[in-house]
Amino acid sequence: MNEQIGKGVNGRMLSVMTTLAVWWNDLRARAREEGGATAVEYALMVALIAAVIIGVVTVLGQNSSQKFGSVATAVGGAGS
C-alpha cells in the first residue's frame, strides 16, 4: 500500500513538472516572438512558480508526515 502512495505522489509531481516545462517553453517562444517579456509577465511567472512550489511542498509534507507517523508507530510498538 505504501508503494501505491509513493507512485501517486511521484505521478502527480511528474505531471506538474511536465506541465510546467511545457508552459515554460511556450512562454519562452512567445517572449521571443514579442521581443521580450514585460514586468507583468514576469510577475505572473513568479506567481505561478511560487504556486507550483507551494503545491509540491504541501504534497511532500503530507507524504512525509504519514511516513514519520508510520515510523513512530513502529518504534513505539517495538519498545513495548
The first five atom37 places (N, CA, C, CB, O) and aatype in JSON, in Angstrom:
{
  "aatype": [12, 2, 6, 5, 9, 7, 11, 7, 19, 2, 7, 1, 12, 10, 15, 19, 12, 16, 16, 10, 0, 19, 17, 17, 2, 3, 10, 1, 0, 1, 0, 1, 6, 6, 7, 7, 0, 16, 0, 19, 6, 18, 0, 10, 12, 19, 0, 10, 9, 0, 0, 19, 9, 9, 7, 19, 19, 16, 19, 10, 7, 5, 2, 15, 15, 5, 11, 13, 7, 15, 19, 0, 16, 0, 19, 7, 7, 0, 7, 15],
  "atom_mask": [
    [1, 1, 1, 1, 1],
    [1, 1, 1, 1, 1],
    [1, 1, 1, 1, 1],
    [1, 1, 1, 1, 1],
    [1, 1, 1, 1, 1],
    [1, 1, 1, 0, 1],
    [1, 1, 1, 1, 1],
    [1, 1, 1, 0, 1],
    [1, 1, 1, 1, 1],
    [1, 1, 1, 1, 1],
    [1, 1, 1, 0, 1],
    [1, 1, 1, 1, 1],
    [1, 1, 1, 1, 1],
    [1, 1, 1, 1, 1],
    [1, 1, 1, 1, 1],
    [1, 1, 1, 1, 1],
    [1, 1, 1, 1, 1],
    [1, 1, 1, 1, 1],
    [1, 1, 1, 1, 1],
    [1, 1, 1, 1, 1],
    [1, 1, 1, 1, 1],
    [1, 1, 1, 1, 1],
    [1, 1, 1, 1, 1],
    [1, 1, 1, 1, 1],
    [1, 1, 1, 1, 1],
    [1, 1, 1, 1, 1],
    [1, 1, 1, 1, 1],
    [1, 1, 1, 1, 1],
    [1, 1, 1, 1, 1],
    [1, 1, 1, 1, 1],
    [1, 1, 1, 1, 1],
    [1, 1, 1, 1, 1],
    [1, 1, 1, 1, 1],
    [1, 1, 1, 1, 1],
    [1, 1, 1, 0, 1],
    [1, 1, 1, 0, 1],
    [1, 1, 1, 1, 1],
    [1, 1, 1, 1, 1],
    [1, 1, 1, 1, 1],
    [1, 1, 1, 1, 1],
    [1, 1, 1, 1, 1],
    [1, 1, 1, 1, 1],
    [1, 1, 1, 1, 1],
    [1, 1, 1, 1, 1],
    [1, 1, 1, 1, 1],
    [1, 1, 1, 1, 1],
    [1, 1, 1, 1, 1],
    [1, 1, 1, 1, 1],
    [1, 1, 1, 1, 1],
    [1, 1, 1, 1, 1],
    [1, 1, 1, 1, 1],
    [1, 1, 1, 1, 1],
    [1, 1, 1, 1, 1],
    [1, 1, 1, 1, 1],
    [1, 1, 1, 0, 1],
    [1, 1, 1, 1, 1],
    [1, 1, 1, 1, 1],
    [1, 1, 1, 1, 1],
    [1, 1, 1, 1, 1],
    [1, 1, 1, 1, 1],
    [1, 1, 1, 0, 1],
    [1, 1, 1, 1, 1],
    [1, 1, 1, 1, 1],
    [1, 1, 1, 1, 1],
    [1, 1, 1, 1, 1],
    [1, 1, 1, 1, 1],
    [1, 1, 1, 1, 1],
    [1, 1, 1, 1, 1],
    [1, 1, 1, 0, 1],
    [1, 1, 1, 1, 1],
    [1, 1, 1, 1, 1],
    [1, 1, 1, 1, 1],
    [1, 1, 1, 1, 1],
    [1, 1, 1, 1, 1],
    [1, 1, 1, 1, 1],
    [1, 1, 1, 0, 1],
    [1, 1, 1, 0, 1],
    [1, 1, 1, 1, 1],
    [1, 1, 1, 0, 1],
    [1, 1, 1, 1, 1]
  ],
  "atom_positions": [
    [[0.82, -1.2, 0.0], [0.0, 0.0, 0.0], [0.87, 1.26, 0.0], [-0.94, 0.0, 1.21], [0.54, 2.24, -0.67]],
    [[1.99, 1.24, 0.76], [2.87, 2.4, 0.78], [3.47, 2.67, -0.59], [3.98, 2.2, 1.8], [3.72, 3.83, -0.93]],
    [[3.71, 1.61, -1.38], [4.25, 1.81, -2.73], [3.24, 2.53, -3.6], [4.63, 0.46, -3.36], [3.62, 3.34, -4.45]],
    [[1.96, 2.26, -3.4], [0.92, 2.94, -4.19], [0.88, 4.42, -3.84], [-0.46, 2.29, -3.95], [0.68, 5.26, -4.72]],
    [[1.06, 4.75, -2.56], [1.05, 6.16, -2.15], [2.23, 6.87, -2.81], [1.12, 6.3, -0.6], [2.07, 7.97, -3.33]],
    [[3.4, 6.25, -2.78], [4.58, 6.86, -3.38], [4.43, 7.06, -4.88], [0.0, 0.0, 0.0], [4.83, 8.1, -5.4]],
    [[3.86, 6.07, -5.57], [3.66, 6.21, -7.01], [2.68, 7.33, -7.32], [3.16, 4.89, -7.62], [2.85, 8.05, -8.31]],
    [[1.66, 7.49, -6.48], [0.69, 8.56, -6.69], [1.32, 9.93, -6.57], [0.0, 0.0, 0.0], [1.07, 10.82, -7.39]],
    [[2.15, 10.1, -5.55], [2.83, 11.38, -5.34], [3.81, 11.64, -6.47], [3.57, 11.41, -3.98], [3.87, 12.74, -7.02]],
    [[4.59, 10.6, -6.83], [5.55, 10.77, -7.93], [4.83, 11.07, -9.23], [6.42, 9.52, -8.09], [5.3, 11.88, -10.02]],
    [[3.7, 10.42, -9.46], [2.94, 10.67, -10.68], [2.42, 12.09, -10.74], [0.0, 0.0, 0.0], [2.46, 12.73, -11.79]],
    [[1.92, 12.59, -9.61], [1.43, 13.97, -9.57], [2.57, 14.95, -9.78], [0.74, 14.26, -8.23], [2.42, 15.94, -10.51]],
    [[3.72, 14.68, -9.14], [4.86, 15.59, -9.3], [5.34, 15.59, -10.74], [6.0, 15.19, -8.36], [5.68, 16.64, -11.29]],
    [[5.38, 14.4, -11.36], [5.79, 14.32, -12.76], [4.83, 15.1, -13.65], [5.87, 12.85, -13.22], [5.26, 15.8, -14.57]],
    [[3.55, 14.98, -13.36], [2.55, 15.71, -14.14], [2.72, 17.22, -13.98], [1.14, 15.29, -13.71], [2.65, 17.96, -14.96]],
    [[2.95, 17.66, -12.76], [3.13, 19.1, -12.5], [4.38, 19.6, -13.19], [3.21, 19.38, -10.98], [4.37, 20.66, -13.82]],
    [[5.48, 18.84, -13.09], [6.72, 19.28, -13.7], [6.63, 19.28, -15.23], [7.87, 18.38, -13.24], [7.18, 20.16, -15.88]],
    [[5.94, 18.29, -15.8], [5.77, 18.25, -17.25], [4.95, 19.44, -17.72], [5.1, 16.94, -17.68], [5.29, 20.09, -18.71]],
    [[3.86, 19.72, -17.01], [3.01, 20.85, -17.36], [3.8, 22.16, -17.26], [1.78, 20.91, -16.44], [3.69, 23.02, -18.13]],
    [[4.6, 22.28, -16.2], [5.39, 23.49, -16.02], [6.43, 23.63, -17.14], [6.09, 23.47, -14.66], [6.65, 24.74, -17.63]],
    [[7.07, 22.54, -17.54], [8.06, 22.59, -18.61], [7.43, 23.0, -19.94], [8.75, 21.23, -18.76], [8.0, 23.81, -20.68]],
    [[6.27, 22.44, -20.25], [5.56, 22.8, -21.49], [5.17, 24.27, -21.45], [4.29, 21.91, -21.68], [5.34, 24.99, -22.43]],
    [[4.65, 24.71, -20.31], [4.23, 26.11, -20.17], [5.45, 27.03, -20.32], [3.54, 26.34, -18.79], [5.37, 28.06, -20.99]],
    [[6.56, 26.67, -19.7], [7.77, 27.5, -19.75], [8.29, 27.62, -21.18], [8.85, 26.91, -18.84], [8.66, 28.71, -21.62]],
    [[8.31, 26.5, -21.91], [8.78, 26.53, -23.3], [7.87, 27.39, -24.17], [8.87, 25.11, -23.86], [8.34, 28.12, -25.03]],
    [[6.57, 27.28, -23.95], [5.62, 28.1, -24.69], [5.82, 29.58, -24.38], [4.18, 27.68, -24.37], [5.78, 30.43, -25.28]],
    [[6.04, 29.88, -23.11], [6.24, 31.27, -22.7], [7.52, 31.83, -23.31], [6.3, 31.37, -21.17], [7.55, 32.97, -23.77]],
    [[8.58, 31.03, -23.32], [9.83, 31.49, -23.93], [9.66, 31.75, -25.43], [10.94, 30.46, -23.71], [10.18, 32.74, -25.95]],
    [[8.93, 30.88, -26.11], [8.7, 31.07, -27.55], [7.92, 32.36, -27.79], [7.95, 29.87, -28.15], [8.23, 33.11, -28.71]],
    [[6.9, 32.6, -26.98], [6.12, 33.83, -27.13], [6.95, 35.07, -26.84], [4.9, 33.8, -26.21], [6.82, 36.09, -27.52]],
    [[7.81, 34.97, -25.84], [8.65, 36.12, -25.48], [9.59, 36.47, -26.63], [9.45, 35.84, -24.2], [9.84, 37.64, -26.9]],
    [[10.12, 35.44, -27.3], [10.99, 35.68, -28.45], [10.22, 36.35, -29.58], [11.62, 34.36, -28.94], [10.74, 37.25, -30.25]],
    [[8.99, 35.92, -29.79], [8.18, 36.48, -30.88], [7.82, 37.93, -30.6], [6.92, 35.66, -31.07], [7.76, 38.75, -31.52]],
    [[7.58, 38.26, -29.33], [7.14, 39.6, -28.98], [8.3, 40.53, -28.61], [6.17, 39.54, -27.84], [8.08, 41.69, -28.28]],
    [[9.51, 40.01, -28.67], [10.66, 40.87, -28.39], [10.96, 41.04, -26.92], [0.0, 0.0, 0.0], [11.7, 41.97, -26.58]],
    [[10.44, 40.22, -26.04], [10.75, 40.31, -24.61], [9.49, 40.36, -23.76], [0.0, 0.0, 0.0], [8.42, 40.74, -24.23]],
    [[9.66, 39.97, -22.53], [8.52, 39.93, -21.61], [8.47, 41.24, -20.81], [8.62, 38.71, -20.66], [9.49, 41.87, -20.56]],
    [[7.29, 41.61, -20.43], [7.11, 42.82, -19.62], [7.16, 42.44, -18.14], [5.77, 43.54, -19.95], [7.21, 41.26, -17.79]],
    [[7.16, 43.45, -17.29], [7.21, 43.21, -15.85], [5.97, 42.43, -15.38], [7.31, 44.55, -15.09], [6.06, 41.63, -14.45]],
    [[4.84, 42.67, -16.01], [3.62, 41.96, -15.63], [3.77, 40.48, -15.94], [2.39, 42.54, -16.37], [3.36, 39.63, -15.14]],
    [[4.33, 40.16, -17.08], [4.52, 38.76, -17.43], [5.51, 38.09, -16.48], [5.02, 38.63, -18.88], [5.31, 36.93, -16.1]],
    [[6.55, 38.79, -16.09], [7.49, 38.24, -15.12], [6.79, 37.99, -13.78], [8.69, 39.18, -14.93], [7.02, 36.97, -13.13]],
    [[5.96, 38.93, -13.37], [5.23, 38.76, -12.12], [4.31, 37.55, -12.18], [4.42, 40.02, -11.79], [4.19, 36.82, -11.2]],
    [[3.67, 37.33, -13.31], [2.82, 36.15, -13.46], [3.63, 34.87, -13.4], [2.04, 36.22, -14.78], [3.21, 33.88, -12.8]],
    [[4.81, 34.88, -14.03], [5.68, 33.69, -13.97], [6.09, 33.39, -12.54], [6.93, 33.9, -14.85], [6.05, 32.24, -12.1]],
    [[6.49, 34.42, -11.81], [6.91, 34.24, -10.42], [5.75, 33.7, -9.58], [7.43, 35.56, -9.83], [5.95, 32.82, -8.75]],
    [[4.56, 34.23, -9.79], [3.39, 33.78, -9.04], [3.07, 32.32, -9.36], [2.17, 34.67, -9.36], [2.76, 31.55, -8.45]],
    [[3.14, 31.94, -10.61], [2.86, 30.56, -10.99], [3.91, 29.61, -10.42], [2.8, 30.42, -12.51], [3.58, 28.55, -9.89]],
    [[5.18, 29.98, -10.52], [6.23, 29.14, -9.98], [6.07, 28.99, -8.46], [7.62, 29.73, -10.32], [6.25, 27.9, -7.92]],
    [[5.73, 30.08, -7.79], [5.51, 30.02, -6.33], [4.35, 29.08, -6.0], [5.24, 31.43, -5.76], [4.43, 28.3, -5.05]],
    [[3.27, 29.16, -6.78], [2.11, 28.29, -6.55], [2.48, 26.82, -6.74], [0.96, 28.67, -7.48], [2.06, 25.97, -5.97]],
    [[3.27, 26.53, -7.77], [3.71, 25.15, -8.01], [4.59, 24.67, -6.86], [4.48, 25.04, -9.36], [4.42, 23.55, -6.39]],
    [[5.5, 25.5, -6.41], [6.38, 25.11, -5.31], [5.57, 24.86, -4.04], [7.44, 26.2, -5.05], [5.81, 23.87, -3.34]],
    [[4.62, 25.72, -3.74], [3.78, 25.54, -2.56], [2.99, 24.23, -2.66], [2.82, 26.72, -2.39], [2.87, 23.5, -1.68]],
    [[2.46, 23.95, -3.84], [1.71, 22.7, -4.03], [2.58, 21.48, -3.85], [0.0, 0.0, 0.0], [2.18, 20.52, -3.19]],
    [[3.77, 21.49, -4.42], [4.68, 20.34, -4.3], [5.12, 20.16, -2.86], [5.91, 20.52, -5.21], [5.16, 19.04, -2.37]],
    [[5.45, 21.25, -2.17], [5.87, 21.16, -0.77], [4.73, 20.64, 0.09], [6.34, 22.53, -0.25], [4.96, 19.86, 1.02]],
    [[3.5, 21.05, -0.19], [2.35, 20.57, 0.56], [2.18, 19.07, 0.38], [1.08, 21.3, 0.13], [1.99, 18.34, 1.36]],
    [[2.25, 18.6, -0.86], [2.1, 17.16, -1.13], [3.22, 16.38, -0.46], [2.07, 16.89, -2.65], [2.98, 15.35, 0.17]],
    [[4.46, 16.86, -0.61], [5.59, 16.16, 0.01], [5.5, 16.2, 1.53], [6.91, 16.78, -0.46], [5.85, 15.23, 2.19]],
    [[5.03, 17.31, 2.08], [4.89, 17.42, 3.53], [3.87, 16.44, 4.07], [0.0, 0.0, 0.0], [4.1, 15.82, 5.11]],
    [[2.76, 16.28, 3.38], [1.75, 15.33, 3.81], [2.28, 13.9, 3.73], [0.48, 15.46, 2.96], [2.07, 13.11, 4.64]],
    [[2.98, 13.59, 2.66], [3.56, 12.25, 2.5], [4.61, 11.99, 3.57], [4.17, 12.09, 1.09], [4.65, 10.9, 4.15]],
    [[5.46, 12.97, 3.84], [6.49, 12.82, 4.87], [5.85, 12.64, 6.24], [7.42, 14.04, 4.87], [6.33, 11.85, 7.05]],
    [[4.8, 13.37, 6.51], [4.11, 13.26, 7.79], [3.57, 11.85, 7.98], [2.97, 14.28, 7.88], [3.66, 11.28, 9.07]],
    [[3.0, 11.27, 6.93], [2.49, 9.91, 7.0], [3.63, 8.93, 7.26], [1.75, 9.53, 5.72], [3.5, 8.01, 8.07]],
    [[4.75, 9.11, 6.58], [5.89, 8.22, 6.75], [6.45, 8.31, 8.17], [6.99, 8.56, 5.73], [6.72, 7.29, 8.79]],
    [[6.61, 9.53, 8.68], [7.12, 9.69, 10.04], [6.14, 9.11, 11.05], [7.37, 11.17, 10.34], [6.57, 8.55, 12.06]],
    [[4.85, 9.23, 10.8], [3.85, 8.63, 11.68], [3.97, 7.12, 11.7], [0.0, 0.0, 0.0], [3.85, 6.49, 12.76]],
    [[4.2, 6.52, 10.54], [4.37, 5.07, 10.46], [5.61, 4.63, 11.22], [4.47, 4.62, 9.0], [5.58, 3.63, 11.94]],
    [[6.7, 5.38, 11.06], [7.94, 5.05, 11.76], [7.75, 5.21, 13.27], [9.1, 5.94, 11.27], [8.2, 4.36, 14.04]],
    [[7.1, 6.28, 13.7], [6.87, 6.49, 15.13], [6.02, 5.37, 15.71], [6.18, 7.85, 15.36], [6.29, 4.9, 16.82]],
    [[5.02, 4.92, 14.98], [4.18, 3.82, 15.45], [5.0, 2.54, 15.55], [2.96, 3.62, 14.51], [4.88, 1.79, 16.53]],
    [[5.83, 2.29, 14.56], [6.66, 1.09, 14.57], [7.67, 1.12, 15.71], [7.39, 0.94, 13.24], [7.89, 0.11, 16.37]],
    [[8.28, 2.25, 15.95], [9.25, 2.39, 17.02], [8.56, 2.28, 18.38], [10.0, 3.75, 16.91], [9.07, 1.63, 19.3]],
    [[7.4, 2.89, 18.51], [6.64, 2.81, 19.76], [6.2, 1.39, 20.05], [0.0, 0.0, 0.0], [6.2, 0.97, 21.21]],
    [[5.82, 0.64, 19.01], [5.4, -0.76, 19.18], [6.57, -1.66, 19.51], [0.0, 0.0, 0.0], [6.41, -2.66, 20.2]],
    [[7.76, -1.31, 19.02], [8.94, -2.15, 19.26], [9.42, -2.01, 20.7], [10.07, -1.77, 18.29], [10.02, -2.94, 21.25]],
    [[9.17, -0.86, 21.31], [9.63, -0.64, 22.68], [8.75, -1.31, 23.72], [0.0, 0.0, 0.0], [9.14, -1.4, 24.88]],
    [[7.58, -1.76, 23.34], [6.66, -2.37, 24.32], [7.04, -3.78, 24.66], [5.25, -2.34, 23.79], [6.36, -4.42, 25.46]]
  ]
}
